[in-house]
Amino acid sequence: MEDGVFWLSLGLKPELTGLGLGEEFVSECVEFAQSHYKLDKQPVWLDVALFNQRALKVYKKVGFRVFSKVRKHTNGGEFEFLRMTREQ
């Protein structure tokens, strides 16, 4: 938790992508975080690479919305990420 915000970081095994598991996976992870960390009204934030359109679509379906764009250094390069939030 950072400044009243819970940061979520997710990863799905590559061989499990594209099988329609995304919405349930993300929803279950958020629900686990809410109950395990006793999140009350804290927003849940995550960053998703702009090129990762499948993940972006899933996050939007489960209630996340984009509120800013950031550049991050990762995997040997610099990429644009969308910062998303889901209010409780």
Summary of the structure (lengths in Angstrom):
residues: 88
radius of gyration: 13.2
end to end distance: 14.6
largest distance: 37.0
contacts: 200
relative contact order: 0.21
helix: 31%
strand: 34%
